[in-house]
C-alpha cells in the first residue's frame, strides 16, 4: 500500500439529518493514522466536508454528491 493514504469509515458514528457520518482517516505509515475530519449530511440534503489540516486550519465545504465530498477531502489532504 502506498502512503500517505486517505480512507473513509462510518463505523460507530451517529447518523445526522438522515445520512451516515463518515470519518476521514489519514494513514501516514503502517500503524500511524489519525482522523483528519468528517463528512456528514446537512439539513439541506448536501454533504458537508469538515477537514482540519496544518495548512488550512479548519475547512468546511459543501457539495451535492457524496463522491464529490470524498474527492474534496482527498484534495485537501494531498
MORA-V131411 format. One record per residue. N is the residue number from 0. OMEGA is omega in whole degrees, 0 to 359 (NA if undefined). Layout:
<<N	OMEGA> <N	OMEGA>>
//
This chain:
<<0	179> <1	179> <2	358> <3	183> <4	178> <5	181> <6	182> <7	182> <8	176> <9	184> <10	177> <11	176> <12	182> <13	176> <14	178> <15	175> <16	176> <17	180> <18	180> <19	172> <20	182> <21	173> <22	177> <23	181> <24	176> <25	180> <26	181> <27	180> <28	177> <29	180> <30	180> <31	179> <32	178> <33	176> <34	183> <35	181> <36	183> <37	171> <38	181> <39	181> <40	179> <41	178> <42	180> <43	178> <44	177> <45	178> <46	180> <47	178> <48	180> <49	186> <50	173> <51	178> <52	179> <53	185> <54	186> <55	192> <56	177> <57	183> <58	179> <59	178> <60	179> <61	177> <62	184> <63	185> <64	179> <65	179> <66	177> <67	178> <68	178> <69	179> <70	178> <71	179> <72	178> <73	180> <74	179> <75	182> <76	182> <77	NA>>
//
